[in-house]
Amino acid sequence: MTWLKVDLHTHTSEDPQDRITYNSYQLIDRAVLKGFDAIAITNHDFLFYPDDLVEYAEDRGILLIPGMELTLSKKHVLLINPDFPSNPKGRPLSDLEKIKNNSNLIIAPHPFFPQLKSLKSNFFSYFSYFDAVEFSHCYTRFFNPNKKAVFTAKKYDIPLVGTSDCHFLWEFGTTYSYIEAEKTIPSIIHAVKKKKVRLVSFPLSIHSSFRLSIDIAHVKLKKIFSQKESTLR
């Protein structure tokens, strides 16, 4: 067993729901530069895990873990090692009972952040299905929506996992986990369930938080203009 540097929540340009500028290969290259051992690409509602990408990662010393960010009852749930290729639209949170098994991880991503897709009070209705709670990179010394996640994880004796939830490449590596496991998917999943996880996180600087706000606004404007162009055609 060794402590592996891992990020279990990332996004890439292959994600159909987000306008992301870097692809999965570029993310893997960044993971190599940052000294990671394993990452999960968790695009929205579909599994992106092609053989050539798995081999590309393996050749560079990165274990690529299959994952998906599910939409259930219009809320986000992180699923590591799914056994289905896509998530049907309109699926309810009650399906967590069918989804959960010993071979996967169910994580509550950004559960108490002030956004529509966060679980918020729904977490408490389904907490028994969650293996871990996410500590997200998106916070500063002055504003930290992770505080309730930390309190909740302690209360329910659930491990905290640090993730980047990156949508911009510069976000990757600001928050992550060390997991005590063998460098295999089953071992990493088992280790998280057994709470063999250490959180590493650095709050965003004022400059970085301002940069993130600008980047998000830029993406939203591009999306609006592209939708208008499509309507005019």
C-alpha positions in Angstrom: 0.0 0.0 0.0 1.1 3.5 -0.7 -0.4 7.0 -0.6 -1.6 7.8 -4.1 -2.3 11.4 -5.3 -5.8 11.3 -6.8 -8.5 13.6 -8.2 -11.9 11.9 -8.5 -13.8 14.8 -10.1 -12.7 16.4 -13.4 -14.3 17.5 -16.7 -13.0 17.7 -20.2 -14.1 19.0 -23.6 -15.7 15.6 -24.4 -18.4 16.6 -21.9 -21.6 17.3 -23.9 -23.0 19.7 -21.3 -20.0 22.0 -20.7 -18.0 24.3 -23.0 -14.5 23.2 -22.0 -11.4 24.2 -24.0 -9.0 21.4 -23.0 -9.5 17.7 -23.9 -8.9 14.5 -21.9 -5.4 14.0 -23.3 -4.4 17.5 -22.2 -5.8 16.8 -18.7 -3.7 13.7 -18.4 -0.6 15.6 -19.5 -1.3 18.1 -16.8 -1.8 15.3 -14.2 1.6 14.0 -15.1 3.2 17.4 -14.6 1.4 17.7 -11.2 2.7 14.3 -10.0 -0.7 12.6 -9.9 -1.1 8.8 -9.7 -4.7 8.5 -10.7 -7.6 10.7 -11.9 -11.2 10.1 -12.8 -12.8 11.9 -15.8 -16.4 12.5 -14.6 -18.3 14.2 -17.5 -22.0 14.8 -17.1 -24.3 11.8 -17.5 -22.1 9.7 -19.8 -19.0 7.6 -19.4 -16.0 8.7 -21.3 -13.4 5.9 -21.0 -12.1 4.8 -24.5 -9.3 2.2 -24.6 -6.8 4.5 -26.3 -7.2 7.1 -23.6 -6.7 4.5 -20.9 -3.6 3.3 -22.6 -2.3 6.9 -23.1 -2.7 7.5 -19.4 -1.1 4.2 -18.4 1.9 4.9 -20.6 2.4 8.1 -18.6 2.0 6.5 -15.2 -1.5 7.6 -14.7 -4.3 5.2 -13.6 -7.5 6.4 -15.4 -10.6 5.7 -13.3 -14.0 5.5 -15.0 -16.5 8.0 -13.7 -19.6 10.1 -14.4 -21.4 13.1 -12.8 -25.0 11.9 -12.7 -28.0 14.2 -12.8 -30.7 12.7 -10.5 -33.8 14.7 -9.7 -31.9 17.7 -11.3 -29.1 17.3 -8.7 -25.5 16.2 -9.2 -24.1 13.0 -7.8 -20.6 11.7 -8.5 -20.4 8.0 -9.5 -17.0 6.3 -9.7 -16.7 3.1 -11.7 -20.2 3.0 -13.1 -21.5 -0.2 -14.7 -23.6 1.7 -17.4 -22.5 3.9 -20.2 -24.9 6.8 -19.8 -27.5 8.2 -17.4 -31.1 8.4 -18.6 -32.7 11.8 -18.5 -35.1 12.4 -15.7 -33.7 9.7 -13.3 -34.7 10.3 -9.7 -32.4 10.4 -6.6 -34.3 7.3 -5.3 -32.4 5.3 -8.0 -29.3 5.6 -5.8 -30.6 2.4 -4.1 -30.3 0.5 -7.5 -27.0 2.2 -8.4 -25.0 1.6 -5.2 -22.8 -1.5 -5.0 -19.5 -2.7 -3.6 -17.6 -2.0 -6.9 -18.5 1.7 -7.1 -18.2 4.9 -5.1 -21.0 7.4 -4.7 -19.8 10.8 -3.7 -21.8 14.0 -2.9 -20.2 16.7 -5.0 -20.2 20.3 -3.8 -23.3 19.3 -1.7 -24.0 22.6 0.1 -22.7 25.1 -2.5 -25.2 27.9 -3.4 -26.2 26.5 -6.8 -29.2 24.7 -8.3 -27.5 21.4 -8.9 -26.2 21.0 -5.4 -27.9 18.3 -3.2 -28.4 20.6 -0.2 -31.1 19.1 2.0 -31.5 16.1 -0.3 -28.2 14.8 1.0 -29.8 14.1 4.4 -32.6 12.1 2.8 -30.2 9.8 1.0 -27.0 10.0 3.1 -26.9 6.2 3.6 -26.0 5.7 -0.1 -23.0 8.1 -0.1 -19.5 6.7 0.4 -17.9 10.1 0.7 -18.5 13.9 0.6 -16.6 16.2 -1.7 -14.4 19.1 -0.5 -14.4 21.3 -3.6 -11.5 23.5 -4.7 -13.9 26.5 -5.3 -13.5 28.5 -2.1 -11.4 31.3 -0.6 -10.2 32.2 2.9 -13.2 34.6 3.1 -15.9 32.4 1.5 -16.0 28.6 2.0 -19.2 26.7 1.3 -17.2 23.5 2.1 -17.6 24.2 5.9 -21.0 22.5 6.1 -19.6 19.5 4.1 -16.8 19.1 6.7 -19.3 19.3 9.6 -21.6 16.8 7.9 -18.9 14.4 7.0 -17.8 14.3 10.7 -21.4 13.9 11.9 -22.2 11.0 9.6 -18.7 9.5 9.8 -18.2 9.7 6.0 -14.8 10.5 4.5 -14.0 13.8 2.8 -12.4 13.6 -0.6 -10.7 16.6 -2.2 -11.3 17.3 -5.8 -10.7 20.0 -8.4 -14.1 19.6 -10.3 -12.0 21.4 -12.9 -13.7 23.1 -15.9 -10.6 25.2 -16.6 -7.2 23.5 -16.8 -5.5 25.9 -14.3 -8.0 24.7 -11.6 -6.6 21.2 -11.6 -4.3 20.4 -8.7 -5.5 23.0 -6.2 -7.5 20.4 -4.2 -7.0 16.7 -4.3 -6.8 13.5 -2.1 -4.1 11.2 -1.0 -5.6 7.7 -0.8 -3.8 4.8 0.8 -4.2 1.9 -1.7 -2.7 -0.2 -4.4 -2.7 1.5 -7.8 -5.8 -0.3 -9.0 -9.4 0.8 -9.3 -10.8 -1.8 -6.9 -8.2 -0.9 -4.3 -8.8 2.8 -4.5 -12.5 2.3 -4.2 -12.1 0.0 -1.2 -9.7 2.5 0.5 -12.2 5.4 0.2 -14.9 3.2 1.7 -12.6 2.4 4.6 -11.8 6.2 5.0 -8.1 5.8 4.1 -8.1 9.3 2.6 -6.2 12.5 3.3 -7.5 15.8 2.0 -5.1 18.4 0.5 -6.5 21.8 -0.4 -5.3 25.3 -1.0 -7.9 28.2 -1.0 -8.1 30.2 -4.1 -6.4 33.5 -4.0 -8.3 36.7 -4.6 -6.7 36.8 -8.1 -7.7 33.2 -8.8 -11.3 33.6 -7.6 -11.6 36.7 -9.8 -10.1 34.8 -12.7 -12.6 32.0 -12.2 -15.5 34.5 -12.2 -14.2 36.0 -15.5 -13.7 32.6 -17.1 -17.2 31.4 -16.1 -18.8 34.6 -17.4 -16.9 34.3 -20.7 -18.1 30.7 -21.1 -21.7 31.7 -20.4 -21.6 34.5 -22.9 -20.1 32.3 -25.6 -23.0 29.8 -24.9 -25.6 32.5 -25.2 -24.2 33.9 -28.5 -23.9 30.4 -30.0 -27.5 29.7 -29.1 -28.6 33.0 -30.8 -26.6 32.1 -33.9 -28.3 28.7 -34.1 -31.7 30.3 -33.8 -30.9 32.7 -36.7 -29.8 29.9 -39.0 
